[in-house]
């Protein structure tokens, strides 16, 4: 069963459950009596923030929300695909799912027609040992950069960071790890020079306090060529000035890479009225969850309700943002371009599947058997290279 069929099985289900619930401007938002959300594992900031928001909505609107934690991208997204979950508090799996890459490149998945409801602003950059003389991203040429096996979110961001400085993986020494956490210890042991991270983690504080120290090479917004190169790889980022975290302060800020985590995500089929009312309820309840974590203040909708992010914005979210006056022409242009890209990816996926099946029939008539698992990845990659 392909993703086109799988997602169609539950199309419109949410809209039926929510019939007649739209709220006119100026009225209290109307939410379903109950919802199910997916999120990262217990103990993650994503789960904590999902729980804080759920508690606020129950307090203000009586909506009961059950949160289903999952440690994998498939585990968080599959229940949304099947309709068992309405919304997911997701990370960069949204980008890979929309592009039909990595875990989602198999024929059972393919590009998913996802939409962002809102996404908390966060920053990330290359945490660099302070003793290697690096001042700009371009200075990382020849340095030891950390990559993580089977973690495309980390690795594709690294590609974007390097592109900003005119570099590729071939220009640095790639050091591969089995886990994200192991990279911090490698920096402390002088076995690694830099790896991608948020600024506020305990790992960063340990590096900052070590003899090597910490430094964040800047991603200055005036470097248009650098940003064009990076966003050609990771389209969901923009420059953000960061003042919080290891080695940073109000007096010592730097320009880092702004992205979204978590992103409240659903499918395009989700009722626009329901999404509109959910965003309105999030806005009106903000004071009840803004202090859930140290970063929860970044759920303020004048920032969290606007692009860029890992997929196009949902129609209901755009409607609310326009009513509030913070949806700009630039936001609309980004959304339109991202939506056109997603529609093209889906079109190419369907074309690739059709031609692949025709090839299998042709070979079967000749008595030849096609190993789908072995041959499909290269087939899909060729179609991406030729048509996207």
C-alpha positions in Angstrom: 0.0 0.0 0.0 1.6 3.3 -1.1 1.4 6.5 0.9 -1.0 8.0 -1.6 -3.5 5.2 -0.7 -2.6 5.1 3.0 -3.3 8.7 3.6 -6.5 8.7 1.5 -8.0 6.0 3.8 -8.7 8.6 6.5 -9.1 11.7 4.4 -11.8 13.9 5.8 -12.2 12.0 9.1 -11.0 14.9 11.2 -13.4 17.3 9.4 -16.4 15.0 10.2 -15.4 14.8 13.8 -15.2 18.6 14.0 -18.2 19.6 11.9 -19.7 22.9 12.8 -17.0 23.8 15.2 -15.6 26.9 13.5 -15.4 30.0 15.6 -16.0 33.4 14.1 -13.4 36.1 14.9 -14.1 37.5 18.4 -15.6 34.4 19.8 -14.1 31.7 22.0 -12.3 29.0 20.1 -14.2 25.7 19.9 -12.1 22.5 20.2 -12.9 18.8 20.0 -13.8 17.2 23.3 -10.7 15.0 23.1 -7.6 14.8 21.0 -4.6 12.5 20.7 -1.1 13.9 20.0 2.3 12.2 19.3 5.6 13.6 20.6 9.2 12.6 21.4 9.9 10.3 24.4 9.2 11.1 28.0 11.9 13.4 29.3 12.3 15.3 26.1 11.6 19.0 25.8 9.1 18.2 23.0 7.1 16.0 25.3 7.3 18.5 28.2 6.0 21.3 26.0 3.2 19.1 24.5 2.1 18.3 28.0 2.2 21.9 29.1 0.1 23.0 26.1 -2.3 20.1 26.6 -2.8 21.1 30.3 -3.5 24.7 29.3 -6.1 23.7 26.7 -7.8 21.4 29.2 -7.9 24.1 31.8 -9.3 26.7 29.4 -11.5 24.7 27.1 -12.1 21.3 28.7 -10.4 19.4 25.9 -8.9 16.1 27.1 -5.6 15.4 25.3 -3.7 12.1 25.4 0.0 12.3 24.3 1.6 9.2 22.7 5.4 9.3 23.1 7.6 7.6 20.5 11.4 7.4 20.1 11.5 7.2 16.3 10.3 9.4 13.5 8.1 6.6 12.1 6.6 6.0 15.5 5.6 9.7 15.8 4.3 10.0 12.2 2.6 6.7 11.5 -0.3 7.2 13.9 -1.0 10.6 12.3 -1.0 8.9 8.9 -3.6 6.3 10.0 -5.8 8.9 11.8 -5.2 7.5 15.3 -3.4 10.8 16.2 -4.5 14.3 15.1 -1.3 16.2 15.6 2.4 15.5 16.2 5.0 17.5 18.0 7.6 16.7 15.5 11.2 17.7 14.4 13.1 17.4 11.2 11.3 14.1 10.3 8.7 16.5 8.8 11.2 17.7 6.2 12.3 14.1 5.3 8.7 12.9 5.2 7.7 15.8 2.9 10.7 15.1 0.6 10.3 11.3 0.6 13.9 10.8 1.7 15.8 8.6 4.2 13.2 6.6 6.3 10.4 7.8 4.0 12.1 6.8 0.7 10.6 3.3 0.8 7.6 2.5 -1.3 5.4 2.1 1.7 5.8 5.8 2.5 7.0 8.3 0.0 6.4 12.1 0.2 3.8 13.0 2.8 1.3 15.9 2.3 2.1 17.4 5.6 1.3 20.9 7.0 2.7 23.0 9.8 0.2 24.3 12.4 2.8 26.2 14.4 6.5 25.7 15.2 8.5 26.9 18.2 11.5 29.0 17.2 14.8 27.4 18.2 18.4 28.0 17.2 21.2 25.6 16.3 24.8 26.0 15.1 28.2 24.4 15.0 29.6 24.1 18.5 33.3 24.6 17.9 36.1 24.1 20.4 37.5 27.5 21.3 41.2 26.5 20.9 41.3 25.7 17.1 41.4 29.3 15.8 38.2 29.2 13.9 36.3 32.5 13.5 34.1 31.8 10.4 32.5 28.7 9.0 35.0 28.8 6.1 37.8 28.3 8.7 36.6 24.8 9.4 38.3 23.5 6.3 40.4 20.5 7.3 38.9 20.4 10.8 37.3 17.3 12.5 33.5 17.6 12.2 31.1 15.2 13.9 28.5 13.1 12.0 26.1 10.5 13.5 25.3 7.2 11.8 21.6 6.8 10.9 20.8 10.4 12.0 19.9 12.3 8.9 18.7 15.3 10.9 22.2 15.9 12.2 24.0 15.1 9.0 21.9 17.1 6.5 22.2 20.2 8.8 26.0 19.7 8.8 25.8 19.8 5.0 23.9 23.1 5.2 26.4 24.7 7.7 29.3 23.7 5.5 27.7 25.1 2.4 27.3 28.4 4.1 31.1 28.6 4.3 31.6 27.4 0.7 32.6 23.9 2.0 31.4 20.3 1.5 32.1 17.1 3.4 35.1 16.6 1.2 36.7 19.7 2.7 36.6 18.5 6.3 37.6 15.4 8.2 34.3 13.5 8.8 34.3 11.8 12.2 31.4 9.3 12.5 29.7 8.4 15.8 27.1 5.8 16.8 25.2 8.3 19.0 24.8 12.1 19.3 25.9 12.1 23.0 29.3 10.6 22.2 30.4 13.7 20.3 30.6 15.9 23.4 33.0 13.5 25.0 35.1 13.4 21.8 35.4 17.2 21.9 36.5 17.1 25.5 39.1 14.5 24.7 40.4 16.5 21.7 39.2 13.9 19.2 36.7 16.2 17.5 36.7 19.9 16.7 33.0 20.7 16.1 29.5 19.3 15.9 26.0 20.7 15.5 24.0 21.5 18.6 21.6 23.8 20.3 23.3 26.3 22.6 21.5 25.5 25.9 22.2 21.8 26.4 24.2 20.5 29.4 26.7 19.2 26.9 27.5 22.7 25.7 28.0 23.9 29.3 30.5 21.1 29.8 32.5 22.1 26.7 32.3 25.8 27.7 33.8 24.9 31.1 36.5 22.7 29.7 40.1 23.9 28.9 39.1 23.9 25.2 36.3 26.4 25.6 33.5 26.9 23.1 32.9 29.2 20.1 30.0 29.5 17.7 31.0 30.6 14.2 28.4 33.1 13.0 25.9 32.8 10.2 25.5 36.5 9.5 22.4 37.5 7.6 24.2 39.8 5.3 26.0 36.8 3.8 23.3 36.3 1.1 25.4 33.8 -0.9 26.0 31.7 2.2 22.3 31.7 3.2 21.3 30.8 -0.4 23.7 27.9 -0.4 22.5 26.7 3.0 18.8 27.0 2.2 19.2 25.1 -1.0 20.0 22.1 1.2 17.8 22.9 4.3 15.0 25.2 3.2 13.5 25.4 6.7 16.1 27.8 8.3 16.7 31.5 8.7 19.1 33.7 10.6 18.3 34.4 14.3 20.4 36.3 16.8 21.0 34.2 19.8 21.9 35.5 23.3 21.2 32.4 25.4 23.4 29.4 25.9 27.0 28.3 26.4 29.4 31.1 25.6 26.6 33.5 24.7 24.9 36.4 26.5 23.2 39.7 25.9 26.6 41.3 25.7 28.1 38.5 23.6 25.4 37.4 21.0 25.9 35.7 17.7 23.9 34.9 14.6 22.9 31.3 14.5 20.6 29.1 12.4 16.9 29.4 13.3 14.7 26.4 12.8 11.6 24.9 14.4 11.3 22.3 17.2 8.8 21.1 18.1 6.5 21.7 15.1 2.8 20.9 15.7 2.2 19.0 12.4 -0.8 17.4 10.7 -1.9 16.5 7.2 -3.3 18.9 4.6 -6.6 17.0 4.9 -7.1 18.2 8.4 -10.1 20.5 8.7 -9.1 24.2 8.3 -11.7 25.2 10.8 -10.3 22.8 13.4 -6.8 24.0 12.8 -7.9 27.7 12.9 -9.6 27.1 16.3 -6.6 25.2 17.7 -4.2 28.0 16.7 -6.6 30.5 18.2 -6.8 28.5 21.5 -3.0 28.3 21.6 -2.8 32.0 21.2 -5.4 32.8 23.9 -3.8 30.2 26.3 -0.2 31.3 25.8 0.3 32.7 29.3 -0.7 29.3 30.7 2.2 27.4 29.0 4.8 30.0 28.2 6.9 29.0 31.2 6.7 25.2 30.7 10.4 25.0 29.7 13.1 27.6 29.4 12.3 27.9 25.7 8.5 27.9 25.8 8.3 31.7 25.5 9.2 31.1 21.8 5.7 29.7 21.2 4.5 33.3 20.8 2.5 33.1 17.6 3.9 36.2 16.0 7.0 34.1 15.6 5.9 30.5 15.9 2.9 31.0 13.5 5.1 32.0 10.5 7.5 30.3 8.1 10.1 29.0 7.4 9.6 25.4 8.6 9.9 21.9 7.3 6.7 21.8 5.3 4.1 24.3 4.0 1.8 26.0 6.5 -1.8 24.8 7.1 -4.7 26.7 5.6 -6.3 27.2 9.0 -3.1 28.5 10.5 -2.6 31.0 7.7 -6.2 32.2 8.1 -5.6 33.0 11.8 -2.2 34.6 11.1 -3.8 36.9 8.5 -6.5 37.9 10.9 -4.0 38.8 13.6 -1.9 40.8 11.1 1.4 39.0 11.3 1.3 37.0 8.1 3.5 38.9 5.6 3.9 38.9 1.9 7.3 37.3 2.4 5.6 34.5 4.5 3.1 33.9 1.7 5.9 33.8 -0.9 7.8 31.2 1.1 4.7 29.1 1.7 3.7 29.2 -2.0 7.2 28.1 -3.1 7.4 25.3 -0.5 3.9 24.1 -1.4 4.8 24.0 -5.1 7.9 22.0 -4.2 5.9 19.5 -2.2 3.4 19.1 -5.0 6.2 18.5 -7.5 7.8 15.9 -5.2 4.5 14.0 -4.9 4.1 14.2 -8.7 7.6 12.8 -9.3 7.0 10.1 -6.7 3.8 8.9 -8.5 5.6 9.0 -11.8 8.5 7.0 -10.4 6.2 4.4 -9.0 4.2 4.0 -12.2 7.4 3.5 -14.3 8.8 1.1 -11.7 5.7 -1.1 -11.8 5.8 -1.0 -15.6 9.4 -2.1 -15.6 8.6 -5.0 -13.2 5.8 -6.2 -15.5 8.1 -6.1 -18.5 10.8 -8.0 -16.7 8.3 -10.5 -15.3 7.1 -11.3 -18.9 10.8 -12.1 -19.7 11.0 -14.4 -16.7 13.1 -12.0 -14.7 12.4 -11.1 -11.0 12.9 -7.6 -9.6 14.2 -7.3 -6.0 12.1 -4.2 -5.0 14.0 -3.5 -1.8 17.3 -3.6 -3.6 16.4 -1.7 -6.8 13.9 0.9 -5.6 16.3 3.3 -3.7 18.5 3.9 -6.8 15.4 4.2 -9.0 13.8 6.8 -6.8 17.1 8.7 -6.4 17.4 8.9 -10.2 13.9 10.3 -10.6 14.7 12.9 -7.9 17.9 13.9 -9.7 16.3 14.2 -13.1 13.1 15.9 -12.1 13.5 17.9 -9.0 
